[in-house]
Amino acid sequence: MRKSVSNRSIAFVAASVMLALGLFAISPVRAADSVGSVTQISGNAQIERGGATLAAQQGTPVLVQDKVTTQPGAAMTLGFVDGSSIGLSGSTSIAIRDRGTVNGQTIASQVTLISGDIHTVVPDKPGQPPVEVNTENSKATEASPNQ
């Protein structure tokens, strides 16, 4: 009887450890994985990430391969570490397609406009690569006014 209880205890502890390791594998987004974050939001918006849909809130990190969508009447601003930002109006969807590194900081380097309207603010910084905004049917590259 005592050996059976001992075996069950060991099995319970082993299962708990395996479950904990599995939960840590699905840990929250690390800051190092982020290319930006939601800096302002009014109304409802979602972020599709890895098959899951998250409610966007101020401070929510944005990753490469995320699809960000605002609902009708909503507005959202995504801010990036280089000081650039993208404002999304209602009924807008974008996808963060690629990232780059500027002065050791990871930033979104390619964004696809799927539908709707955006407003971008990109500070003019020497040595910074041009910003790309892609739509489903065409591609527009914005170069610095000094180039």
DSSP file with accessible surface (Angstrom, degrees, kcal/mol):
  #  RESIDUE AA STRUCTURE BP1 BP2  ACC     N-H-->O    O-->H-N    N-H-->O    O-->H-N    TCO  KAPPA ALPHA  PHI   PSI    X-CA   Y-CA   Z-CA
    1    1 A M     >        0   0  193      0, 0.0     4,-1.7     0, 0.0     5,-0.2   0.000 360.0 360.0 360.0 -44.6    0.0    0.0    0.0
    2    2 A R  H  >  +     0   0  219      1,-0.2     4,-2.1     2,-0.2     5,-0.1   0.889 360.0  52.8 -65.0 -37.5    2.8    2.4    0.9
    3    3 A K  H  > S+     0   0  157      1,-0.2     4,-2.5     2,-0.2    -1,-0.2   0.890 106.5  53.4 -67.5 -36.1    4.7    1.7   -2.3
    4    4 A S  H  > S+     0   0   51      2,-0.2     4,-2.1     1,-0.2    -1,-0.2   0.912 109.7  47.4 -64.7 -41.7    1.6    2.5   -4.4
    5    5 A V  H  X S+     0   0   75     -4,-1.7     4,-2.3     2,-0.2    -1,-0.2   0.919 111.8  51.1 -65.3 -41.6    1.1    5.9   -2.7
    6    6 A S  H  X S+     0   0   59     -4,-2.1     4,-2.2     2,-0.2    -2,-0.2   0.918 110.1  48.7 -62.7 -43.4    4.8    6.6   -3.2
    7    7 A N  H  X S+     0   0   90     -4,-2.5     4,-2.4     1,-0.2    -1,-0.2   0.888 111.2  50.5 -64.0 -39.1    4.6    5.7   -7.0
    8    8 A R  H  X S+     0   0  174     -4,-2.1     4,-2.7     2,-0.2    -1,-0.2   0.891 109.4  51.2 -65.8 -39.4    1.5    7.9   -7.3
    9    9 A S  H  X S+     0   0   63     -4,-2.3     4,-2.6     2,-0.2    -2,-0.2   0.923 111.2  47.2 -63.6 -43.7    3.3   10.8   -5.7
   10   10 A I  H  X S+     0   0  108     -4,-2.2     4,-2.7     2,-0.2    -2,-0.2   0.927 113.1  48.9 -64.0 -43.2    6.2   10.5   -8.0
   11   11 A A  H  X S+     0   0   59     -4,-2.4     4,-2.7     2,-0.2    -2,-0.2   0.910 111.7  49.7 -63.2 -40.8    3.9   10.3  -11.0
   12   12 A F  H  X S+     0   0  145     -4,-2.7     4,-2.5     2,-0.2    -2,-0.2   0.934 112.3  47.0 -63.9 -45.5    2.0   13.4   -9.8
   13   13 A V  H  X S+     0   0   87     -4,-2.6     4,-2.5     2,-0.2    -2,-0.2   0.935 113.3  48.9 -63.3 -43.0    5.2   15.3   -9.3
   14   14 A A  H  X S+     0   0   46     -4,-2.7     4,-2.5     1,-0.2    -2,-0.2   0.929 112.0  48.3 -63.5 -42.9    6.5   14.2  -12.8
   15   15 A A  H  X S+     0   0   56     -4,-2.7     4,-2.6     1,-0.2    -1,-0.2   0.904 111.1  51.4 -64.6 -39.6    3.2   15.2  -14.4
   16   16 A S  H  X S+     0   0   52     -4,-2.5     4,-2.6     2,-0.2    -2,-0.2   0.914 110.4  48.4 -63.2 -42.3    3.3   18.6  -12.6
   17   17 A V  H  X S+     0   0   78     -4,-2.5     4,-2.6     2,-0.2    -2,-0.2   0.930 112.1  48.7 -64.5 -43.8    6.8   19.3  -13.8
   18   18 A M  H  X S+     0   0  136     -4,-2.5     4,-2.2     2,-0.2    -2,-0.2   0.917 112.4  48.8 -63.6 -40.7    6.0   18.3  -17.4
   19   19 A L  H  X S+     0   0  114     -4,-2.6     4,-2.5     2,-0.2    -2,-0.2   0.935 111.1  49.8 -64.3 -43.9    2.9   20.5  -17.3
   20   20 A A  H  X S+     0   0   40     -4,-2.6     4,-2.3     1,-0.2    -2,-0.2   0.920 110.4  49.9 -62.0 -41.8    4.9   23.5  -15.9
   21   21 A L  H  X S+     0   0  113     -4,-2.6     4,-1.5     1,-0.2    -1,-0.2   0.906 110.5  50.8 -64.4 -38.3    7.5   23.0  -18.6
   22   22 A G  H  X S+     0   0   38     -4,-2.2     4,-0.8     1,-0.2    -2,-0.2   0.901 109.9  49.5 -65.0 -39.9    4.8   23.0  -21.3
   23   23 A L  H >< S+     0   0  110     -4,-2.5     3,-0.6     1,-0.2    -2,-0.2   0.886 108.7  52.4 -67.2 -36.8    3.3   26.2  -19.9
   24   24 A F  H >< S+     0   0  151     -4,-2.3     3,-1.1     1,-0.2    -1,-0.2   0.827 101.4  61.0 -68.7 -28.0    6.6   27.9  -19.9
   25   25 A A  H 3< S+     0   0   84     -4,-1.5    -1,-0.2     1,-0.3    -2,-0.2   0.795 105.9  48.1 -67.5 -24.0    7.1   26.9  -23.5
   26   26 A I  T << S+     0   0  140     -4,-0.8    -1,-0.3    -3,-0.6    -2,-0.1  -0.307  89.8 153.1-105.8  45.5    3.9   29.0  -24.2
   27   27 A S    <   -     0   0   65     -3,-1.1     3,-0.1     1,-0.1    -3,-0.1  -0.290  52.0 -82.8 -73.7 162.5    5.2   31.9  -22.2
   28   28 A P        -     0   0  117      0, 0.0    -1,-0.1     0, 0.0     2,-0.0  -0.159  63.5 -74.8 -60.0 162.1    4.3   35.5  -22.8
   29   29 A V        -     0   0   46     -3,-0.1     2,-0.2     1,-0.1    -3,-0.0  -0.320  48.5-132.6 -60.9 130.7    6.0   37.5  -25.5
   30   30 A R    >>  -     0   0  154     -3,-0.1     3,-1.5     1,-0.1     4,-0.7  -0.601  17.1-119.8 -82.3 149.8    9.5   38.5  -24.5
   31   31 A A  G >4 S+     0   0   92      1,-0.3     3,-1.0    -2,-0.2    -1,-0.1   0.848 113.4  62.0 -57.4 -32.8   10.5   42.1  -25.1
   32   32 A A  G 34 S+     0   0   79      1,-0.2    -1,-0.3     3,-0.0    74,-0.0   0.758 100.8  53.3 -67.4 -23.1   13.3   40.9  -27.4
   33   33 A D  G <4 S+     0   0   54     -3,-1.5    31,-0.5    30,-0.0    -1,-0.2   0.643  92.0  96.7 -82.9 -16.4   10.7   39.3  -29.7
   34   34 A S    <<  -     0   0   25     -3,-1.0    29,-0.2    -4,-0.7    72,-0.2  -0.492  47.0-175.1 -81.4 142.3    8.8   42.6  -30.1
   35   35 A V  S    S-     0   0    1     27,-3.1    73,-0.7     1,-0.3    46,-0.4   0.421  74.3 -34.7-107.0  -5.3    9.2   45.0  -32.9
   36   36 A G  E     -A   62   0A   6     26,-1.0    26,-2.7    44,-0.2     2,-0.3  -0.969  61.2-123.5 175.2-167.6    6.9   47.6  -31.4
   37   37 A S  E     -AB  61  79A  39     42,-2.2    42,-2.8    24,-0.3     2,-0.6  -0.980  34.1 -84.7-157.2 165.8    3.7   47.9  -29.3
   38   38 A V  E     + B   0  78A   1     22,-2.2    21,-3.5    19,-0.3    40,-0.2  -0.671  42.2 173.8 -74.8 118.9    0.2   49.4  -29.2
   39   39 A T  E     +     0   0A  52     38,-2.8     2,-0.3    -2,-0.6    39,-0.2   0.717  65.4  13.9-101.5 -27.2    0.7   53.0  -28.0
   40   40 A Q  E     + B   0  77A 123     37,-1.4    37,-2.6    17,-0.1    -1,-0.4  -0.991  64.8 171.9-146.5 145.7   -2.8   54.3  -28.4
   41   41 A I  E     + B   0  76A  49     -2,-0.3     2,-0.4    35,-0.2    35,-0.2  -0.978  10.8 177.5-155.4 138.4   -6.2   52.7  -29.0
   42   42 A S  E     + B   0  75A  69     33,-2.6    33,-2.5    -2,-0.3     2,-0.1  -0.985  65.5   2.8-136.6 135.1   -9.8   53.6  -29.0
   43   43 A G  S    S-     0   0   54     -2,-0.4     2,-0.4    31,-0.2    30,-0.1  -0.467 106.3 -35.9  86.6-162.6  -12.5   51.1  -29.9
   44   44 A N        +     0   0  118     28,-0.2    27,-2.6    -2,-0.1     2,-0.3  -0.815  58.7 161.0-106.0 138.9  -11.9   47.5  -30.6
   45   45 A A  E     -E   70   0B   4     -2,-0.4    11,-2.7    11,-0.3     2,-0.3  -0.978  18.0-151.7-149.5 154.9   -8.9   45.9  -32.4
   46   46 A Q  E     -EF  69  55B  49     23,-2.8    23,-2.7    -2,-0.3     2,-0.5  -0.927   7.5-148.8-129.5 155.9   -7.3   42.5  -32.6
   47   47 A I  E     -EF  68  54B   0      7,-2.6     7,-3.0    -2,-0.3     2,-0.6  -0.994  13.3-151.5-122.7 120.7   -3.9   41.0  -33.2
   48   48 A E  E     +EF  67  53B  85     19,-3.1    19,-1.9    -2,-0.5     2,-0.4  -0.849  24.6 169.8 -91.4 123.9   -3.8   37.6  -34.9
   49   49 A R  E >   - F   0  52B  46      3,-2.9     3,-2.0    -2,-0.6    17,-0.1  -0.956  62.4 -23.4-141.1 116.5   -0.7   35.7  -33.8
   50   50 A G  T 3  S-     0   0   89     -2,-0.4     3,-0.1     1,-0.3    16,-0.1   0.849 126.4 -46.7  56.5  37.1    0.2   32.1  -34.4
   51   51 A G  T 3  S+     0   0   90      1,-0.3     2,-0.3     0, 0.0    -1,-0.3   0.347 119.7 104.0  88.5  -8.2   -3.5   31.1  -35.0
   52   52 A A  E <   -F   49   0B  49     -3,-2.0    -3,-2.9     2,-0.0     2,-0.5  -0.778  62.5-139.4-106.1 152.8   -4.7   32.9  -31.9
   53   53 A T  E     -F   48   0B  96     -2,-0.3     2,-0.4    -5,-0.2    -5,-0.2  -0.961  19.6-168.4-113.8 122.9   -6.6   36.2  -31.7
   54   54 A L  E     -F   47   0B  63     -7,-3.0    -7,-2.6    -2,-0.5     2,-0.4  -0.876  26.4-117.0-109.8 143.0   -5.7   38.6  -29.0
   55   55 A A  E     -F   46   0B  68     -2,-0.4     2,-0.3    -9,-0.2    -9,-0.2  -0.640  36.5-125.5 -73.7 126.7   -7.6   41.7  -28.0
   56   56 A A        +     0   0   10    -11,-2.7   -11,-0.3    -2,-0.4     2,-0.3  -0.596  37.7 170.2 -77.0 135.2   -5.3   44.7  -28.6
   57   57 A Q    >   -     0   0  126     -2,-0.3     3,-2.5   -13,-0.1   -19,-0.3  -0.943  46.8 -74.7-137.7 160.6   -4.7   46.9  -25.6
   58   58 A Q  T 3  S+     0   0  145     -2,-0.3   -19,-0.2     1,-0.3   -17,-0.0  -0.335 122.3  22.8 -57.5 130.6   -2.3   49.8  -24.9
   59   59 A G  T 3  S+     0   0   50    -21,-3.5    -1,-0.3     1,-0.3   -20,-0.1   0.275  83.4 143.5  94.0 -10.3    1.1   48.2  -24.3
   60   60 A T    <   -     0   0   23     -3,-2.5   -22,-2.2   -22,-0.1    -1,-0.3  -0.449  52.2-121.5 -63.7 126.8    0.4   45.0  -26.2
   61   61 A P  E     -A   37   0A  40      0, 0.0     2,-0.4     0, 0.0   -24,-0.3  -0.366  18.3-143.1 -68.2 152.4    3.7   44.0  -28.0
   62   62 A V  E     -A   36   0A   0    -26,-2.7   -27,-3.1    -2,-0.0   -26,-1.0  -0.967  18.9-168.1-118.1 133.1    3.6   43.6  -31.8
   63   63 A L    >   -     0   0   25     -2,-0.4     3,-1.8   -29,-0.2    33,-0.3  -0.769  33.8 -85.0-117.4 162.3    5.7   40.8  -33.5
   64   64 A V  T 3  S+     0   0   31    -31,-0.5    33,-0.2    -2,-0.3     3,-0.1  -0.428 117.7  28.0 -61.8 139.5    6.8   39.9  -37.0
   65   65 A Q  T 3  S+     0   0  128     31,-3.2   -15,-0.3     1,-0.3    -1,-0.3   0.371  89.9 135.2  82.3   0.5    4.0   37.9  -38.7
   66   66 A D    <   -     0   0    2     -3,-1.8    30,-2.5    30,-0.2     2,-0.5  -0.539  46.2-148.8 -73.0 144.2    1.3   39.5  -36.6
   67   67 A K  E     -EG  48  95B  68    -19,-1.9   -19,-3.1    28,-0.2     2,-0.5  -0.982  13.1-161.2-111.6 123.9   -1.9   40.7  -38.4
   68   68 A V  E     -EG  47  94B   0     26,-2.5    26,-2.4    -2,-0.5     2,-0.4  -0.922  11.0-179.7-111.0 129.3   -3.4   43.8  -36.7
   69   69 A T  E     -EG  46  93B  23    -23,-2.7   -23,-2.8    -2,-0.5     2,-0.3  -0.994  14.0-155.8-134.4 132.4   -7.0   44.7  -37.4
   70   70 A T  E     -E   45   0B   2     22,-2.6    22,-0.3    -2,-0.4   -25,-0.2  -0.809  20.0-128.1-102.4 146.9   -9.2   47.5  -36.2
   71   71 A Q    >   -     0   0   77    -27,-2.6     3,-2.2    -2,-0.3    20,-0.5  -0.435  47.7 -69.3 -83.4 163.9  -13.0   47.3  -36.1
   72   72 A P  T 3  S+     0   0   97      0, 0.0   -28,-0.2     0, 0.0    -1,-0.2  -0.280 124.2  16.6 -54.5 135.4  -15.2   50.0  -37.7
   73   73 A G  T 3  S+     0   0   77      1,-0.3     2,-0.1    -3,-0.1    17,-0.0   0.379 102.5 116.8  82.5  -4.7  -15.0   53.2  -35.7
   74   74 A A    <   -     0   0    4     -3,-2.2     2,-0.3   -30,-0.2    -1,-0.3  -0.480  44.2-165.0 -90.8 165.2  -11.8   52.2  -34.0
   75   75 A A  E     +B   42   0A  42    -33,-2.5   -33,-2.6    14,-0.2     2,-0.3  -0.984   8.0 178.2-148.1 145.1   -8.3   53.8  -34.2
   76   76 A M  E     -BC  41  88A   3     12,-2.2    12,-3.5    -2,-0.3     2,-0.4  -0.997  16.2-153.1-148.6 146.9   -5.0   52.5  -33.1
   77   77 A T  E     -BC  40  87A  31    -37,-2.6   -38,-2.8    -2,-0.3   -37,-1.4  -0.991   7.7-158.4-121.8 130.5   -1.3   53.6  -33.2
   78   78 A L  E     -BC  38  86A   0      8,-2.8     8,-2.1    -2,-0.4     2,-0.3  -0.933  14.2-158.2-102.9 128.5    1.6   51.2  -33.2
   79   79 A G  E     -BC  37  85A  12    -42,-2.8   -42,-2.2    -2,-0.5     2,-0.3  -0.828   2.5-157.2-109.9 147.7    4.8   52.7  -32.0
   80   80 A F    >   -     0   0   18      4,-2.4     3,-2.2    -2,-0.3   -44,-0.2  -0.871  29.9-111.4-123.6 157.2    8.3   51.4  -32.7
   81   81 A V  T 3  S+     0   0   82    -46,-0.4    26,-0.1    25,-0.4   -45,-0.1   0.705 112.8  62.7 -64.8 -18.8   11.6   51.9  -30.9
   82   82 A D  T 3  S-     0   0    6      2,-0.1    -1,-0.3    24,-0.1     3,-0.1   0.428 121.7-102.1 -85.6   3.2   13.1   54.1  -33.6
   83   83 A G  S <  S+     0   0   53     -3,-2.2    -2,-0.1     1,-0.3     2,-0.1   0.372  83.0 126.6  93.7  -5.0   10.4   56.7  -33.0
   84   84 A S        -     0   0   16     38,-0.1    -4,-2.4    39,-0.1    -1,-0.3  -0.422  36.4-173.1 -81.8 161.9    8.3   55.8  -36.0
   85   85 A S  E     -CD  79 121A  29     36,-2.3    36,-2.5    -6,-0.2     2,-0.4  -0.985  20.2-146.0-151.4 159.0    4.6   54.9  -35.8
   86   86 A I  E     -CD  78 120A  12     -8,-2.1    -8,-2.8    -2,-0.3     2,-0.5  -0.993  13.9-156.0-128.5 123.4    1.7   53.6  -37.9
   87   87 A G  E     -CD  77 119A  18     32,-3.4    32,-2.0    -2,-0.4     2,-0.5  -0.867   7.9-159.7 -99.8 129.2   -1.8   54.9  -37.2
   88   88 A L  E     -CD  76 118A   4    -12,-3.5   -12,-2.2    -2,-0.5    30,-0.2  -0.933   3.4-154.0-109.3 129.5   -4.6   52.6  -38.3
   89   89 A S    >   -     0   0   45     28,-2.0     3,-0.6    -2,-0.5   -19,-0.2  -0.286  45.6 -58.0 -86.0-177.4   -8.1   54.0  -38.8
   90   90 A G  T 3  S+     0   0   23      1,-0.2    27,-0.3    -2,-0.1    -1,-0.2  -0.211 120.9  18.9 -62.9 151.6  -11.3   51.9  -38.5
   91   91 A S  T 3  S+     0   0   66    -20,-0.5     2,-0.4     1,-0.2    -1,-0.2   0.876  93.3 139.4  56.5  43.7  -11.7   48.8  -40.6
   92   92 A T    <   -     0   0    0     -3,-0.6   -22,-2.6   -22,-0.3     2,-0.4  -0.929  32.5-170.4-119.5 141.4   -8.0   48.5  -41.3
   93   93 A S  E     +GH  69 115B  11     22,-2.5    21,-2.4    -2,-0.4    22,-1.7  -0.999   8.5 171.6-130.8 134.5   -5.8   45.5  -41.4
   94   94 A I  E     -GH  68 113B   0    -26,-2.4   -26,-2.5    -2,-0.4     2,-0.4  -0.921  18.7-146.7-132.3 161.0   -2.0   45.3  -41.7
   95   95 A A  E     -GH  67 112B   4     17,-2.2    17,-2.8    -2,-0.3     2,-0.8  -0.998  14.8-135.8-128.7 133.6    0.6   42.5  -41.4
   96   96 A I  E     + H   0 111B   0    -30,-2.5   -31,-3.2    -2,-0.4    15,-0.2  -0.805  31.3 173.8 -85.7 111.0    4.1   42.9  -40.0
   97   97 A R  E     +     0   0B  94     13,-2.5     2,-0.3    -2,-0.8    14,-0.2   0.784  51.9   1.7 -95.6 -32.2    6.1   41.0  -42.6
   98   98 A D  E     - H   0 110B  81     12,-1.4    11,-2.0   -34,-0.0    12,-1.3  -0.967  55.8-143.3-153.2 166.1    9.8   41.6  -41.6
   99   99 A R  E     - H   0 108B 126     -2,-0.3     2,-0.3     9,-0.3     9,-0.2  -0.909  12.0-173.3-132.8 160.8   12.1   43.2  -39.2
  100  100 A G  E     - H   0 107B  22      7,-2.6     7,-2.6    -2,-0.3     2,-0.5  -0.859  24.2-113.0-141.5 177.7   15.5   44.9  -39.3
  101  101 A T  E     + H   0 106B  98     -2,-0.3     2,-0.4     5,-0.2     5,-0.2  -0.979  25.3 179.1-123.8 127.8   18.0   46.2  -36.9
  102  102 A V  E >  S- H   0 105B  17      3,-2.5     3,-2.2    -2,-0.5    26,-0.1  -0.994  77.8 -16.9-127.5 121.3   18.9   49.9  -36.6
  103  103 A N  T 3  S-     0   0  151     -2,-0.4    -1,-0.1     1,-0.3     3,-0.1   0.877 129.2 -52.9  51.0  40.2   21.5   51.0  -34.1
  104  104 A G  T 3  S+     0   0   70      1,-0.2     2,-0.4     0, 0.0    -1,-0.3   0.505 115.0 116.2  79.2   3.6   21.1   47.6  -32.3
  105  105 A Q  E <   -H  102   0B  92     -3,-2.2    -3,-2.5   -70,-0.0     2,-0.4  -0.885  64.5-127.5-109.5 138.7   17.4   47.9  -32.0
  106  106 A T  E     +H  101   0B  45     -2,-0.4   -25,-0.4    -5,-0.2     2,-0.3  -0.692  37.0 169.8 -84.8 127.8   14.9   45.6  -33.7
  107  107 A I  E     -H  100   0B   9     -7,-2.6    -7,-2.6    -2,-0.4     2,-0.4  -0.911  42.7 -94.7-132.7 160.4   12.2   47.4  -35.7
  108  108 A A  E     +H   99   0B  19    -73,-0.7    -9,-0.3    -2,-0.3     3,-0.1  -0.624  39.4 176.8 -71.4 127.4    9.5   46.5  -38.2
  109  109 A S  E     +     0   0B  40    -11,-2.0    23,-0.7    -2,-0.4     2,-0.4   0.579  64.3  36.1-111.3 -13.4   11.0   46.9  -41.6
  110  110 A Q  E     +Hi  98 132B  53    -12,-1.3   -13,-2.5    21,-0.1   -12,-1.4  -0.958  60.6 176.7-145.4 124.7    8.2   45.8  -43.8
  111  111 A V  E     -Hi  96 133B   8     21,-1.1    23,-2.9    -2,-0.4     2,-0.5  -0.991  16.5-149.3-127.3 133.0    4.5   46.2  -43.3
  112  112 A T  E     -Hi  95 134B  13    -17,-2.8   -17,-2.2    -2,-0.4     2,-0.7  -0.910   9.1-143.2-105.6 126.0    1.7   45.1  -45.7
  113  113 A L  E     +Hi  94 135B  26     21,-5.5    23,-0.8    -2,-0.5   -19,-0.2  -0.792  21.4 177.1 -83.9 113.5   -1.5   47.1  -45.8
  114  114 A I  E     -     0   0B  53    -21,-2.4     2,-0.3    -2,-0.7    22,-0.2   0.894  64.0 -23.7 -84.9 -45.4   -4.2   44.5  -46.4
  115  115 A S  E    S+H   93   0B  56    -22,-1.7   -22,-2.5    20,-0.1    -1,-0.4  -0.979 102.2  29.4-161.3 156.6   -7.2   46.9  -46.3
  116  116 A G  S    S-     0   0   34     -2,-0.3     2,-0.4   -24,-0.2   -24,-0.2  -0.541  84.5 -49.0  96.2-156.3   -8.2   50.3  -44.9
  117  117 A D        -     0   0  114    -27,-0.3   -28,-2.0    -2,-0.2     2,-0.3  -0.963  44.0-178.0-128.7 139.8   -6.2   53.4  -44.3
  118  118 A I  E     -D   88   0A  43     -2,-0.4     2,-0.4   -30,-0.2   -30,-0.2  -0.917  14.9-153.1-130.9 160.9   -2.9   54.1  -42.4
  119  119 A H  E     -D   87   0A 127    -32,-2.0   -32,-3.4    -2,-0.3     2,-0.4  -0.997  17.7-159.9-131.1 124.3   -0.8   57.1  -41.5
  120  120 A T  E     -D   86   0A  37     -2,-0.4     2,-0.5   -34,-0.2   -34,-0.2  -0.858  10.3-165.5-109.1 144.9    2.9   56.6  -41.0
  121  121 A V  E     +D   85   0A  68    -36,-2.5   -36,-2.3    -2,-0.4    -2,-0.0  -0.988  13.4 175.9-125.5 116.5    5.3   58.8  -39.2
  122  122 A V        -     0   0   37     -2,-0.5   -38,-0.1   -38,-0.2   -39,-0.1  -0.965  25.1-134.5-125.3 113.1    9.0   58.0  -39.9
  123  123 A P        -     0   0   41      0, 0.0     2,-0.8     0, 0.0   -39,-0.1  -0.384  24.7-115.6 -65.6 143.7   11.6   60.3  -38.4
  124  124 A D        +     0   0   76     -2,-0.1    -2,-0.0    20,-0.0     0, 0.0  -0.735  47.0 166.7 -82.6 109.3   14.4   61.3  -40.8
  125  125 A K    >   -     0   0   85     -2,-0.8     3,-1.8     4,-0.1    19,-0.1  -0.994  38.1-114.1-128.3 129.4   17.6   59.7  -39.4
  126  126 A P  T 3  S+     0   0  133      0, 0.0    -2,-0.0     0, 0.0     0, 0.0  -0.309 101.0  18.7 -59.4 139.2   20.9   59.3  -41.3
  127  127 A G  T 3  S+     0   0   87      1,-0.3     0, 0.0   -25,-0.0     0, 0.0   0.420  91.1 130.2  82.4  -2.7   21.8   55.8  -42.0
  128  128 A Q    <   -     0   0   21     -3,-1.8    -1,-0.3     1,-0.1    16,-0.2  -0.693  61.1-117.4 -85.1 136.6   18.3   54.5  -41.5
  129  129 A P        -     0   0   72      0, 0.0    -4,-0.1     0, 0.0    -1,-0.1  -0.276  39.5 -89.1 -68.0 158.2   17.0   52.2  -44.3
  130  130 A P        -     0   0   68      0, 0.0     2,-0.4     0, 0.0    13,-0.2  -0.271  43.1-115.6 -63.4 154.6   13.9   53.4  -46.3
  131  131 A V  E     - J   0 142B  38     11,-1.3    11,-2.5    -3,-0.1     2,-0.4  -0.752  24.9-150.0 -93.9 138.0   10.5   52.4  -45.0
  132  132 A E  E     -iJ 110 141B  53    -23,-0.7   -21,-1.1    -2,-0.4     2,-0.5  -0.920  13.9-176.7-110.7 134.1    8.3   50.1  -47.0
  133  133 A V  E     -iJ 111 140B  28      7,-2.1     7,-1.9    -2,-0.4     2,-0.4  -0.988  15.6-167.2-124.4 117.3    4.5   50.1  -47.0
  134  134 A N  E     -iJ 112 139B  13    -23,-2.9   -21,-5.5    -2,-0.5     2,-0.3  -0.833   8.2-163.7-107.7 144.2    3.1   47.4  -49.2
  135  135 A T  E     -i  113   0B  51      3,-2.6   -21,-0.2    -2,-0.4   -20,-0.1  -0.720  40.0-101.2-112.1 171.2   -0.5   46.9  -50.3
  136  136 A E  S    S+     0   0  114    -23,-0.8   -22,-0.1    -2,-0.3     3,-0.1   0.822 120.3  29.8 -61.8 -30.4   -2.0   43.7  -51.7
  137  137 A N  S    S+     0   0  161      1,-0.1     2,-0.3     0, 0.0    -1,-0.2   0.564 126.2  16.8-109.2 -13.3   -1.7   45.1  -55.3
  138  138 A S        -     0   0   76     -3,-0.1    -3,-2.6     2,-0.0     2,-0.4  -0.955  62.1-128.9-151.4 173.3    1.3   47.4  -55.3
  139  139 A K  E     -J  134   0B 125     -2,-0.3     2,-0.4    -5,-0.2    -5,-0.2  -0.995  16.9-170.8-133.3 129.6    4.4   48.3  -53.4
  140  140 A A  E     -J  133   0B  62     -7,-1.9    -7,-2.1    -2,-0.4     2,-0.5  -0.974   5.5-161.0-121.5 132.2    5.4   51.8  -52.4
  141  141 A T  E     -J  132   0B  84     -2,-0.4     2,-0.6    -9,-0.2    -9,-0.2  -0.963   7.4-150.9-114.3 128.3    8.7   52.7  -50.9
  142  142 A E  E     -J  131   0B  83    -11,-2.5   -11,-1.3    -2,-0.5     2,-0.3  -0.849  13.8-165.2 -98.8 125.4    9.2   55.9  -48.9
  143  143 A A        -     0   0   52     -2,-0.6    -2,-0.0   -13,-0.2   -11,-0.0  -0.744  33.3 -88.7-104.4 157.9   12.7   57.3  -49.0
  144  144 A S    >   -     0   0   27     -2,-0.3     3,-2.1   -16,-0.2    -1,-0.1  -0.320  35.4-119.8 -60.2 144.1   14.0   60.0  -46.8
  145  145 A P  T 3  S+     0   0  113      0, 0.0    -1,-0.1     0, 0.0    -2,-0.0   0.754 113.0  61.4 -60.0 -20.4   13.4   63.6  -48.1
  146  146 A N  T 3         0   0  131      0, 0.0    -2,-0.1     0, 0.0   -22,-0.0   0.472 360.0 360.0 -83.3  -3.6   17.2   64.0  -48.1
  147  147 A Q    <         0   0  153     -3,-2.1    -4,-0.1     0, 0.0     0, 0.0  -0.668 360.0 360.0 -98.9 360.0   17.7   61.2  -50.6
